[in-house]
Amino acid sequence: MSTHTHYDVAIIGAGMSGLAAGIRLAHFGKRVCIFERHNAPGGLNGFYSIAGRKYDVGLHAVTNYVRPGVKGTPLTKLLRQLRIDRDEFALCEQKQSRVTFGPRGAAGSVSLRFTNDFAVFENEVAQNFPSQIDGFRALVAAVRAHNEVSLDAKPVSAREIVRRHIADPLLEDMLFCPVMYYGSAQEHDMEWSQFVIMFKALFFEGFARPFDGVRVIIRVLLEKYRAAGGERRMKCGVKKIITRENRAAALVLDNGEEITATHILSSIGAVETEALIEFSIFDSRFSIGGAAAPFSDWRGSAQSKIENRKSKIPEGRLSYVETITVLNRQPADFGWGDDTIIFFNDSPRFNYERPEHAQVDTRSGVICFPNNFAYPGDQQLPEGLFRCTCLANYDLWKNLSDSPGEYRAAKQRWFGDIAASAKRFLPPLAQPAALESATVATDMFTPLTITKFTGHAAGAIYGSPVKNRPGRTALDNVYLCGTDQGFLGIIGAMLSGISMANYHVLQK
Ligand SMILES: Cc1cc2nc3c(=O)[nH]c(=O)nc-3n(C[C@H](O)[C@H](O)[C@H](O)COP(=O)(O)OP(=O)(O)OC[C@H]3O[C@@H](n4cnc5c(N)ncnc54)[C@H](O)[C@@H]3O)c2cc1C
């Protein structure tokens, strides 16, 4: 008699998509367990403490925010499907954000402001690019008309479609910069549906944040999951998926234990899920010509087929660094105003690509001031926070991983360079030394941190550039959700978990 624990569904990863899938399945009476390698839930959107201070790992803003009463959007759908009251997330709206190309005072520098009211953005485009406004409106109509969640849409270049409407390359790049930084695993271009998802998430909908950061959202998800009877095993990664006849027959955990599950949802990425699969001699995909093959042939054939398929799922190349500066004053006290998020670029064209020859590319980036959300009763975060994200090269950071001294020195060097680059896009400081003397703590994550929190190969922030909307894998009962299924961000990842749970498990 088998002593294995059996689940209806095993979920790999307790990030946003895994937690949301778990809640949905547990609500429908499934026996479900989430296996998480890390000691804390949240994945890329978790939080950590240093010296008693809590830091969000990735959160700048929750995208897709809509006000109460707006129906049929990702946020409202996910609240309904997870039976969450919107007040539980306690989301507070952004004040205002902008895309700025060209440093302060430089000839040709342009800013496009936006808020959670799309009319503000449209008006900014009309003011700054009067010759492009008709094209911009036509683009907006195309975005509205597109069904971005279709599971069988053919991939199309977003650059091509945007260029049909927008002739000015500066405006084109200013539209791509925010949507790429917040959700493109592809360099230079995006798949059109992905562009539409992100355009709606950022500009039609908008930004919000709970006063206490991402831990509010994680707490709500964990409570719902527990109350619905879901099980969770932390510090308990999945090491291997054992197959039999094209199905996952068992999961081997990091501690060597084996469990079985009728369905497996993996939120860890396509390449990373494939890497767990250990094909069995009984897997018909690896029989040769339908007949039993000598073991040596079988081995060779299986190996080459695995390699073959792996090459079809490209690893992501894009990674980020982020600096966090904690201040004993609010950002506004430095004359930095009310901006919540600033997407910046200093080059003639916006280069969304992995920097080949440097660990970090400081030419463009994202500044985030978590203080600048409209918190209830004009409440203020107790400390100022200045976060700045730039593109980074995983391999060049990885080369330093064996030398803690060099790694630390590189972090220190880039911390200064990133802050210097970002400050060019902020109002000048009255006293340049003021920032340093107001700094009470700093931290920085690198591509290696991303791998630590997500397990993503090559620190790929948004996973593989090729997304797998139906979430199917080589195995009939293993499905993808989250980053590599294609919906990104906190809300996108949760919706991905819900939709894959519905599609592959509940609707079967
Ligand atoms: C720097 C940064 C800033 C971001 N900012 C925002 C933002 O402001 N707003 C926003 O909406 N989104 C933001 N995002 C995007 C958002 O964080 C992600 O899209 C989303 O959290 C992905 O969730 P997920 O569940 O798909 O994957 P993940 O968060 O990657 O979760 C996967 C989980 O699987 C676990 N795991 C990996 N391998 C194994 C294994 N073998 N066994 C068990 N467990 C395993 C990992 O530890 C992890 O917990 C940001 C991302 C980054 C990196």
Ligand as a Chemical Component Dictionary entry (heavy atoms), coordinates in Angstrom:
data_LIG
# 
_chem_comp.id                   LIG 
_chem_comp.type                 NON-POLYMER 
_chem_comp.pdbx_formal_charge   0 
_chem_comp.three_letter_code    LIG 
# 
loop_
_chem_comp_atom.comp_id 
_chem_comp_atom.atom_id 
_chem_comp_atom.alt_atom_id 
_chem_comp_atom.type_symbol 
_chem_comp_atom.charge 
_chem_comp_atom.model_Cartn_x 
_chem_comp_atom.model_Cartn_y 
_chem_comp_atom.model_Cartn_z 
_chem_comp_atom.pdbx_ordinal 
LIG C1  C1  C 0 11.747 44.547 -9.091  1  
LIG C2  C2  C 0 10.338 44.207 -9.394  2  
LIG C3  C3  C 0 9.390  45.143 -9.204  3  
LIG C4  C4  C 0 8.072  44.817 -9.475  4  
LIG N1  N1  N 0 7.173  45.740 -9.214  5  
LIG C5  C5  C 0 5.894  45.453 -9.396  6  
LIG C6  C6  C 0 4.945  46.404 -9.049  7  
LIG O1  O1  O 0 5.278  47.474 -8.580  8  
LIG N2  N2  N 0 3.656  46.126 -9.252  9  
LIG C7  C7  C 0 3.258  44.935 -9.770  10 
LIG O2  O2  O 0 2.060  44.739 -9.926  11 
LIG N3  N3  N 0 4.153  43.995 -10.105 12 
LIG C8  C8  C 0 5.459  44.226 -9.936  13 
LIG N4  N4  N 0 6.386  43.299 -10.272 14 
LIG C9  C9  C 0 5.962  42.063 -10.957 15 
LIG C10 C10 C 0 5.386  41.049 -10.031 16 
LIG O3  O3  O 0 6.181  41.008 -8.889  17 
LIG C11 C11 C 0 5.365  39.659 -10.678 18 
LIG O4  O4  O 0 4.810  39.723 -11.970 19 
LIG C12 C12 C 0 4.532  38.668 -9.863  20 
LIG O5  O5  O 0 4.765  38.824 -8.493  21 
LIG C13 C13 C 0 4.884  37.270 -10.311 22 
LIG O6  O6  O 0 4.200  36.331 -9.514  23 
LIG P1  P1  P 0 4.296  34.780 -9.821  24 
LIG O7  O7  O 0 3.419  34.102 -8.862  25 
LIG O8  O8  O 0 4.030  34.551 -11.267 26 
LIG O9  O9  O 0 5.817  34.360 -9.652  27 
LIG P2  P2  P 0 6.881  34.505 -8.491  28 
LIG O10 O10 O 0 6.642  35.708 -7.676  29 
LIG O11 O11 O 0 8.187  34.397 -9.199  30 
LIG O12 O12 O 0 6.640  33.241 -7.584  31 
LIG C14 C14 C 0 7.210  31.994 -7.821  32 
LIG C15 C15 C 0 7.487  31.315 -6.490  33 
LIG O13 O13 O 0 7.950  30.003 -6.754  34 
LIG C16 C16 C 0 8.969  29.690 -5.806  35 
LIG N5  N5  N 0 9.778  28.590 -6.367  36 
LIG C17 C17 C 0 10.678 28.641 -7.376  37 
LIG N6  N6  N 0 11.167 27.415 -7.635  38 
LIG C18 C18 C 0 10.555 26.565 -6.774  39 
LIG C19 C19 C 0 10.605 25.147 -6.578  40 
LIG N7  N7  N 0 11.357 24.357 -7.342  41 
LIG N8  N8  N 0 9.839  24.612 -5.600  42 
LIG C20 C20 C 0 9.016  25.397 -4.835  43 
LIG N9  N9  N 0 8.933  26.733 -4.995  44 
LIG C21 C21 C 0 9.678  27.310 -5.955  45 
LIG C22 C22 C 0 9.719  30.985 -5.632  46 
LIG O14 O14 O 0 10.440 30.983 -4.417  47 
LIG C23 C23 C 0 8.562  31.988 -5.653  48 
LIG O15 O15 O 0 8.056  32.214 -4.357  49 
LIG C24 C24 C 0 7.710  43.558 -9.988  50 
LIG C25 C25 C 0 8.695  42.628 -10.179 51 
LIG C26 C26 C 0 9.992  42.951 -9.855  52 
LIG C27 C27 C 0 11.036 41.921 -9.997  53 
# 
loop_
_chem_comp_bond.comp_id 
_chem_comp_bond.atom_id_1 
_chem_comp_bond.atom_id_2 
_chem_comp_bond.value_order 
_chem_comp_bond.pdbx_ordinal 
LIG C1  C2  SING 1  
LIG C2  C3  SING 2  
LIG C2  C26 DOUB 3  
LIG C3  C4  DOUB 4  
LIG C4  N1  SING 5  
LIG C4  C24 SING 6  
LIG N1  C5  DOUB 7  
LIG C5  C6  SING 8  
LIG C5  C8  SING 9  
LIG C6  O1  DOUB 10 
LIG C6  N2  SING 11 
LIG N2  C7  SING 12 
LIG C7  O2  DOUB 13 
LIG C7  N3  SING 14 
LIG N3  C8  DOUB 15 
LIG C8  N4  SING 16 
LIG N4  C9  SING 17 
LIG N4  C24 SING 18 
LIG C9  C10 SING 19 
LIG C10 O3  SING 20 
LIG C10 C11 SING 21 
LIG C11 O4  SING 22 
LIG C11 C12 SING 23 
LIG C12 O5  SING 24 
LIG C12 C13 SING 25 
LIG C13 O6  SING 26 
LIG O6  P1  SING 27 
LIG P1  O7  DOUB 28 
LIG P1  O8  SING 29 
LIG P1  O9  SING 30 
LIG O9  P2  SING 31 
LIG P2  O10 DOUB 32 
LIG P2  O11 SING 33 
LIG P2  O12 SING 34 
LIG O12 C14 SING 35 
LIG C14 C15 SING 36 
LIG C15 O13 SING 37 
LIG C15 C23 SING 38 
LIG O13 C16 SING 39 
LIG C16 N5  SING 40 
LIG C16 C22 SING 41 
LIG N5  C17 SING 42 
LIG N5  C21 SING 43 
LIG C17 N6  DOUB 44 
LIG N6  C18 SING 45 
LIG C18 C19 SING 46 
LIG C18 C21 DOUB 47 
LIG C19 N7  SING 48 
LIG C19 N8  DOUB 49 
LIG N8  C20 SING 50 
LIG C20 N9  DOUB 51 
LIG N9  C21 SING 52 
LIG C22 O14 SING 53 
LIG C22 C23 SING 54 
LIG C23 O15 SING 55 
LIG C24 C25 DOUB 56 
LIG C25 C26 SING 57 
LIG C26 C27 SING 58 
# 
